Amino acid sequence: MTPARSPYRTSRRLFLGSLAAAGAGAALSARSFARAAGSNERLRVASIGTGGKGWSDLTEVAKSPQVEIVALVNVDDGPKHMGQAAETFPQAQRYTDWRRLFDEAGTFDAVIVSTPDHMHAPITLPALELRKHVYCQKPLTHTVFEARQVRQAAERAGVVTQMGNQIHSHGFYRTAVKLIKDGAIGKAVEVFSWQSGKMGWLLESDRPAGADPIPAGLHWDNWLGVAAERPYKDKIYHPFNWRGWQDYSTGQLGDFGCHIFDPVFTALELTAPTTVQADAPTLNREVWNDRSTVRFDFPATKYTAGPITLTWYDGAGAMPPREKLGVSAEFKLPKAGSLVRGEKGSLLIPHVAAPRLLPTEQFANYEMPKLESLDHYVGWADACRGEGKTTDHFSYAGPLTEAVILGAIAVRVPHETLNWDAAALRITNNTTASALLTKEYRKGWEPKWS
């Protein structure tokens, strides 16, 4: 049951509050936390969104013996959502509204944010204002503007952050990064990335008519959060198929781009793209489409032969042309991944499989490094306590998210080359696209930007 406290009055109160709202129990930065409490002090963690991916985020972080799960937040009291979490962590306080948790800011040190995309920034920003450490699922935010705000807020707060694209810490991705940085394929010339799986969450081509009864235990208004009101429809939005809807997600590119682009961004040290252009079907006002090809042009880095293009392909069976990859028709490609073409060869980076240097015969005697996997979850918890650092922090994840969401914007205005001015936070040649850098928020739920 939710603790007997007076209801949270409005989200505006939280956003307008200062650090003093946390009181003397506000979480310290990682360094001061360790200095004040010692590295053996347990980290008090609150989990916001405890079903689906949130369940694995919660249970993986909880594997640290130095973590105490002190609070659980879920808008659904059902057995697969709040139910299983409450059974596993019976000592934790339970809430159906994250704002009520934040009224008790002195009771926790860190938060896990594992909600649908549209609620990432509205929850993460006030957590950072309260100087809480944050682990937030990918993509970091729902809009480019939010990504910039979250990154800057994290840097001001000085707390420990981590985005939930956990393959970042896997030995396969870490090995791929090392191969590129070691110069195994020379300087990079071009990148191709893809996700060829079926979008199983894309159930409708437009908003279905009517409304279904809201299940007992589901707090639908809290689930909608900052998004516009709409009727509940069974299985269409909650708990999983929200990813098909523009109001709640950034589509397939937002879902997988933060994974598949990650080793490429890390290895090549890519910054903001200069132009983005998409080939995709025209969208209606509600639903993401089932395929897209998006071209990103990036400035040169010390690991590229010059300005470099990354082309993304998604949709059932979508793959880059094999002649562009330089592989034969018989060569088996992974269903998702990237291929980095370099001056001296290519690196194939499957999504969660060992990287391969190509052509195979050219690299037959190459001594492949094998980097170990790191614990993305416990590593974050340890860093919060002052032990080690995260590498998927918001200063890195914010720009990666911006690039991914710029691709999603291009999908919404297909066949237009968008010129991106990262410093000014605007698309300079298309007012329709530039307006999509942010969005409207439901009255009473509007975040306050610093």
N, C-alpha and C positions, 0 to 999 in steps of 0.2 A: 504493500500500500504506500501511496505517497505520504510523506510526513505531514502531520497536521500543522500547516503553516498558512498564514494569510496568502491569498492568491497574488501572483506577481501582477502589479498594476498595469504597466505598459512596457513594451520593449524600449521606448524612448528614454525611460528613466535609466535603463542600463547603459545605453549608448552615450548618454550625456554625463553619466557618472565618471568621476575621476578615480585614480588609483585608491583614494581613501575609501571608496566603496567596499574595497576588499577588507578593510580593517587591518588589524595587526597580524591577522593570519594569512595575508596575501602571500602567494608563492614568490620565492626569491629566484633570481637568475641562477643558472646552473652553477656558476662559480661561487656565488655567495651562499647558495643552498648547501654546497659541500662544505664550505668554510664554517657556516653556522651550525650545521647539524652533523657533519661528519659523513663520510661516504657510506657508512652502514645504516644511515637513516632511511627508513622505508619511504618510498614515493607514493603519495596518495593520488590515485587516478580515478577520474570520472569518465564513464563511457557514454557517449551520446550517439544512439543508434546501435542496438545490440543484436539485430537480426541480420541474416545474409552475410555480406562481407564484414559488417560490424561485429558479428559473432567471432569470426576468425581474428579480426584485429584485437578484440577484447581478450580472447583466450591466449593469443600469442604474447601480448604484452604481459599478461598475468603470469606467464611462465617464469618471469624473473622473481627470485625469492625476495627481492628488495622492493617489490610492488605490492601495494594494498589497494584492491578495488573498493572504493568507498561509496560510489554512487553510480546508478544506472538510469539512463533516460531513454524511454521509447514511447512513441505515440500509440503503440499497439500493445495491449496487455496480453495478447494471444500467446499460446505455448511456444511458438517458434520465434518469438520476438522478446518481449519482456520475460515471458515465462521461463524459458530455459536459462536465461541469464540470472534471474532471481533464484532459481534452484541451485545454480552453480556457485553464486556469490550471495548467500542468504544474509550476510552481515551488511551488505551495501544498502544505502538509502535508495528509494525508487521514486522516479518522477516521470510525468508524462509531458512536461513542458520544461525545456532547457533553461528558460528564463527563471524559473523557480530555483533550479540548482544554482544559478549564478547569484541569486539572492543570498546564498549560503557560501559565499566565495572563500571564506576562511577555512572551509572543511576539506579542500582538495588543492593539490599542487599542479596537476596536469590533466588535460582532457584528450580523449580520442573522439574525433568527429567523423562518423561513418554514416552519414545521412545521404539522401539523394543530392545531386550536385547543386541544386538551387539553394540549399540551406547551408552549404559549406561556409561561405563568407559571412553570412549573417550571424553564425555561431562563433566562427573563428575570430573575427575582429574583436568582439567584446571580451573573449577569453584573453586575447593578447593585451587589451587595455587593462585587464586585471592582473597582468604579468603571470599568466599561466603558460606552462609549456604545452605545445599542441602537436598532436599527430593527426593529420587530416588526410582523408582519402583523396585519390586523384579523380578527375582533374581538381586542382586546388580550389578553383572557383567556377562560377557559371558564366562570368563575363570577363573581358579583358580588363575593364576598369577595376573590378573587384580584385583581380590578381595583382594589379599594381598596388592597390590599397593594402592588401594582406601582406605583401612582401615588405612594404615600407613600415607597416605597423609592427611586424616581427622584428625588423632591424631596430626600431625605436625601443621596443620592449626588452631586447637583449636576452630573450628566453630561448630554450631549445625547441626546434621545430623539425618536423619530418613529414614529407608527403608519402602517401601510401601506395607508391608504385614499387612494391617490395622486391621486384626482380632487380632493381638497381643494386642491391647488395648481394645478388647471387653470383657464384663463382663464374658462371658462363658469361654474364654481362661484364663482370670485372675483367675477365680474361680478354674479351673483345676490346675493351677500352685499352688495355695494356698493349695489345698487338698493334693498334693504330698509333698509339703514342710512341711505341718503340720503332716505328717506321717500317714495319713488316711489308706494307704494300706501298710505301712511299707516301707522298702527299696525296690527299684525297682529291678526286676530280669530280665525282658525281655520286649521289646517294639515291637509292630506291627503297621505299618502305611499303609494306602491305599488310592487310588483314583480310583474308579471303573467306572467313567463316560467315555462315548465315546469321543474320540479325534476328535471333529468335524472339527478341522483345518487341519487334515491330509487328504488332497485331492488327492495327487499323490504318486506314488511309486518311481518315479524318475523325473528328470528335464524334463518338456515338451519341445518339439521341437519348433523352430520358435520364433517369437516375435509378440506382439500386439502393435498397436499405443499407445504411452504414452498419457494419458488423459491431456487435457488442464488444466494447473494449478498444475500438479504434477511434482515436481522437482526430477526426478528419480535418478539422480546422487547423490543428497544430501540424498535421502532415503537410497541408498546403503552405503554411508559413507565409513567406513573402510573396508567393505566387497568387495570381488572381483567383477569386472564388470560382469553383465549378462543381457540378454534382459528382458524387461518388459513383463509380461504375466498377462492378466486381471484376477483379483480375486485370483491369485495363491499366491502372496506375500503380497501386500498392498491391504487393510489396516489391515487385521486381520490374514490371514492364513500363515503369516511368521513363526508362531510358529512351523510349521511342518518341517522347514528346519534347518539343522545343522549350516549353515552360519549365522543364525540370532537368534537362540534360543538354549535353553538347554532341549527342549522337555517337556514331561508331568512332569517329575521329577523336572525340573527347574521351571515350571509354578506353581505347587502345593506344592512342597517340602518345600519351604520357608514358606508357610502357615501351613502345617500340622505338620512338624517337630518343629515348633516354640514353642508351649507350652511344648513340651517334652524337648527341649534344655534349655528353660528357667527354668523349674522346676527341672530338674536333673543336671543343670549346666554342660552339656556336652561340651567337648572341641573338639579336632580333632580326627577323627577315626584313628585307627591303621591299619586296613585292610578293603578293600571294594571288594565285588565280586558280579557279576550280572549274572542272567540267563535271556537271551533275544535272539530274533532272530538276525542273522547277519545283520548288517546295510549295505546299499549301501553308496556311498560317499556323498549323498545329504540329504536324508530324515530320520527323526526319525522313530522308529518303533511303533507299536500299542500296545505293552505290554512289561513289564519287571518286574523282581523281583530282588531286590538289597539288599544285606546284608551288614550292617555296624557294625564293632566291635569297641567299645569305651572303653577307660580306665575307671576304677572305679572313682566315685565321692562320696561325703559324703551322697548322696541320693540314691546310688545303693548298692546292696549286694556284688558287685564285678565288674569286667569288664562286660560290658553289650552289648547285641546285639540288634540292631534296624533293622527290616526287612521291606522293602517297596514293595508294590504290586501296579501296575497300569495296566490299560487296561480295556476295556468294560467288566463289570461283575467281575473284578479281586478282590478277597478277600483273606485274610489269612484263612487257614484251621480252621474250628470252634473248632476242638479238641485242637488246639494250643491256641486258645483264651479262652477255657474253657467255651463256651456257647453252648446251644442246637441248633439243626437244626431249631427250631421254633423261636429262638431269632432274632428279627429284628435288623440288623446292619445298621448304616448310610452308605450312598454311599461313604463317604470320612471321614477319621478321624484316630485316633490312639487308641490303647488299651495298657495300661501300666500294666503289671502283677507285683504285689508286693508280699512281704512275707505274708501279711495279707489279701490280696484281690486284686481286679483289678479296674482300673479306665478307663472307656470308655470316650474318648474325641471326640465327633462328630465335624465335621467342621461346625461351627456356629450353635450349639445347646447346650443345657445344659449338662454338664458332668454327668456321672452316676457311682456310686460305685457298684461293683458287687462282690459276688452274692447279689441280691437285698434283700433277706431275712436276710442276715448277717448284712446289713447296714440299716435295716428298721428304727431303732431309731437314726441313726446318724444325728446330726444337721448340715445340709449342709450350708456352708457359701454362701453368694451371693454378690459377688463383683460387683460394678457398672462399666459400660463401661466408658472409657475415650475417648476424641476426639483425634484420632490419627493425624488428620490434623491440627486443630487449636492448639492442644498441641505443635506441632512442631513450628508453627508460634509464639506462646507465648514464647517458650523456646528461639527462635531466639532473642526475645526482652528482654531476661533476666528473664522471669517469668517461673519457673519450669525447669524440665529437661526431655529429651526424654529417653526412655528405649530401643528403637529399633534403637539406634545409630549404626554407622558403626563399632565401636569396638565390638559390639555384632553381627551385621548383616554380617560383613565380614567373620568371622569363620563359621557361619551358611551357608552362600553362598558357601564357599569353600567345605564344606561337601557335600552339594547338588550337586555341579558340579563334585566332585569326583565320585559321583554315576552315573552321566551322562557319565563320562569317562569310567567307568566300563561297562556301557551299550554298549559302542563302541568297547570294547574288551571283549566280554562275556566269561564266564566260566573260567576267570583268577582271581586268588586271588591277589589283588594289595596291596603291603605293602607301607604305606604312612609315610614319614618322614616330618612332618609338619614344623619342625624347618629349615630343609634344603630345603624345598619347592620342593620335588621330590618324585617320585614313584621309589623305590629302586630296584625293581625286574623285571621291564618291560619297556624297552626303548620306545616301541611304545606308551604305555599309558602315560609315562612321557612326551613325546613330545606333548601330547594333553593338557598339563597344560597351554600352551600358543598357539598362532596362528600367521599366517602371516597377515599383514595389507596392504591394498592397497597403492601403491606408492602415496605420497603426503598427505596421511591421517595418517601417522604413529605417534602414541603417543610417547612422550618422558618420560621415566621412571626415577624417582629420585633414 
